[in-house]
Structure formats: C-alpha cells, structure tokens
Amino acid sequence: MNKALDHTVEAQASQSQGTSQSQGTSQSKDWRKGMSDTVAYSLLAYTGLHIFVTVGAIQQTGAKMLALAALVVLVFGVIPLWRRFEHRWSALSDAQAHDPAYAAAYRRDQIKVWLLAIGLPVGITALLKGMIALAA
C-alpha cells in the first residue's frame, strides 16, 4: 500500500514540475499486476461460461450430477491452476516486474490463461455429456 501511495505522490510531483510522461516516455508495465488482473478477469469469464454451458447441458440431459461434477472440477482443478499462473508472476522482484524482456513470456501466459478460460467450460461439459451418453 505504501509503495502505491509513494508512486502516486511521485507521479503528482513530476506532473507539477512540468515533466509529462505523455511525450513518449511512458512507464513500463508491471507484469505482476497485469497477470493478477488477467487471472481475475479470466476466472470471471470462465465461471460465467461454465454456468451457462453447464446449465444448458443440464437442461438437455436432465443430469444434475453434471453440475456437481463441473463444480468439483472448478474448485479442485481450475482455481489452483490459475493461482499457479498468478504466483509465477507475483514472485518477480520490482526490477523484473518492469523489465520489458518479460513481455513475450507475459503474453504467452496471458494467452494460455484465456484459452483455458474459454476452452475448459466447453471441454468439461462436452466430456461429461459424452460420459452420460455412454452410460445411457
């Protein structure tokens, strides 16, 4: 919290002295905060997709166990996976967190998180529906 406040104070001081960062010298991105935001937003998207896809599958098959199985996968599988992505980036030092050399790795992990967030709800539901169809 103190770092955030110090950063705000420094930014206000530099603006009041007439040094503008809008002249092409912008600060580099904080990879830690960026990945934390990516994880948070992708979990929201994953949960929303999961609810709608699973509810649709339940209405089609009438299998209430599908919802329970999907919830188990969410709690015991997906949340720890997302936490691992976030932890890899939160462990960076302050210097590493703003190092442009991490841009490619950050983008790669960001794409992986979003592909999983979109693909897992559909894949899990399809798998469970297939299992129900085989059992019937």
C-alpha positions as CSV (number, residue, x, y, z in Angstrom):
1,M,0.0,0.0,0.0
2,N,2.8,2.4,0.9
3,K,4.5,1.7,-2.5
4,A,1.3,2.6,-4.3
5,L,1.0,5.8,-2.3
6,D,4.6,6.7,-2.8
7,H,4.2,6.1,-6.6
8,T,1.1,8.3,-6.7
9,V,2.9,11.1,-4.8
10,E,5.9,10.8,-7.1
11,A,3.7,11.0,-10.2
12,Q,1.9,14.0,-8.9
13,A,5.2,15.7,-8.1
14,S,6.6,15.1,-11.6
15,Q,3.4,16.4,-13.2
16,S,3.5,19.5,-11.1
17,Q,7.1,20.2,-12.1
18,G,6.1,20.1,-15.8
19,T,7.6,16.8,-16.8
20,S,5.0,15.0,-18.8
21,Q,5.2,11.3,-19.4
22,S,2.9,11.6,-22.4
23,Q,5.8,12.7,-24.6
24,G,6.8,9.2,-25.5
25,T,8.4,8.2,-22.2
26,S,5.8,6.1,-20.6
27,Q,6.5,3.8,-17.7
28,S,6.8,0.1,-18.4
29,K,4.0,-2.3,-17.5
30,D,4.0,-4.0,-14.1
31,W,3.8,-7.7,-15.1
32,R,2.7,-8.7,-11.6
33,K,-0.4,-6.5,-11.7
34,G,-1.1,-7.3,-15.3
35,M,-1.2,-11.1,-14.6
36,S,-3.2,-10.7,-11.5
37,D,-5.8,-8.7,-13.5
38,T,-5.7,-11.3,-16.3
39,V,-6.3,-14.1,-13.8
40,A,-9.2,-12.3,-12.1
41,Y,-11.0,-11.4,-15.3
42,S,-10.4,-14.8,-16.9
43,L,-11.8,-16.5,-13.8
44,L,-14.9,-14.3,-14.1
45,A,-15.3,-15.3,-17.8
46,Y,-14.6,-18.9,-17.0
47,T,-17.2,-19.0,-14.3
48,G,-19.8,-17.3,-16.4
49,L,-19.2,-19.6,-19.4
50,H,-19.2,-22.6,-17.1
51,I,-22.5,-21.7,-15.6
52,F,-24.2,-21.1,-18.9
53,V,-22.7,-24.1,-20.7
54,T,-23.4,-26.4,-17.8
55,V,-26.9,-25.2,-17.2
56,G,-27.6,-25.7,-20.9
57,A,-26.3,-29.2,-20.7
58,I,-28.3,-30.0,-17.6
59,Q,-31.5,-28.8,-19.3
60,Q,-30.7,-31.0,-22.3
61,T,-29.8,-34.2,-20.3
62,G,-31.5,-33.7,-17.0
63,A,-28.4,-34.9,-15.2
64,K,-27.9,-32.9,-12.0
65,M,-24.7,-34.7,-11.3
66,L,-23.2,-32.8,-14.3
67,A,-23.4,-29.6,-12.3
68,L,-21.8,-31.2,-9.2
69,A,-19.0,-32.7,-11.3
70,A,-18.4,-29.3,-13.0
71,L,-18.3,-27.6,-9.6
72,V,-15.7,-30.1,-8.4
73,V,-13.5,-29.5,-11.4
74,L,-13.8,-25.7,-10.8
75,V,-12.8,-25.9,-7.2
76,F,-10.2,-28.6,-7.2
77,G,-8.7,-28.1,-10.7
78,V,-9.1,-24.7,-12.2
79,I,-8.6,-22.4,-9.2
80,P,-5.2,-23.9,-8.3
81,L,-4.1,-23.8,-11.9
82,W,-4.9,-20.1,-12.2
83,R,-3.2,-19.5,-8.9
84,R,-0.1,-21.1,-10.2
85,F,-0.1,-18.7,-13.2
86,E,-0.5,-15.7,-10.9
87,H,2.1,-16.9,-8.4
88,R,4.8,-17.2,-11.1
89,W,4.4,-13.5,-11.8
90,S,3.8,-12.2,-8.3
91,A,7.2,-13.7,-7.3
92,L,9.1,-11.2,-9.5
93,S,11.3,-8.6,-8.0
94,D,10.5,-4.9,-8.5
95,A,13.1,-4.6,-11.2
96,Q,11.9,-7.8,-13.0
97,A,8.3,-6.6,-12.8
98,H,9.0,-3.7,-15.1
99,D,11.6,-5.4,-17.3
100,P,10.5,-5.3,-21.0
101,A,12.3,-8.5,-21.6
102,Y,9.4,-10.4,-19.9
103,A,6.9,-9.1,-22.4
104,A,6.9,-12.2,-24.6
105,A,6.6,-14.6,-21.6
106,Y,3.8,-12.5,-20.2
107,R,1.9,-12.5,-23.4
108,R,2.3,-16.3,-23.7
109,D,1.0,-16.9,-20.2
110,Q,-1.8,-14.4,-20.8
111,I,-2.9,-16.3,-24.0
112,K,-2.7,-19.6,-22.1
113,V,-4.9,-18.3,-19.3
114,W,-7.6,-17.0,-21.7
115,L,-7.5,-20.2,-23.9
116,L,-8.1,-22.2,-20.8
117,A,-10.8,-19.9,-19.5
118,I,-12.7,-20.2,-22.7
119,G,-11.9,-23.8,-23.7
120,L,-12.3,-25.6,-20.3
121,P,-16.0,-24.9,-19.7
122,V,-16.9,-26.2,-23.2
123,G,-14.5,-29.1,-22.9
124,I,-15.5,-30.2,-19.5
125,T,-19.2,-30.1,-20.3
126,A,-18.7,-32.0,-23.6
127,L,-16.7,-34.6,-21.7
128,L,-19.3,-35.1,-19.0
129,K,-22.2,-35.1,-21.6
130,G,-20.3,-37.8,-23.5
131,M,-19.9,-39.9,-20.4
132,I,-23.6,-39.5,-19.7
133,A,-24.5,-40.6,-23.3
134,L,-22.2,-43.6,-22.9
135,A,-23.8,-44.6,-19.7
136,A,-27.4,-44.3,-21.0
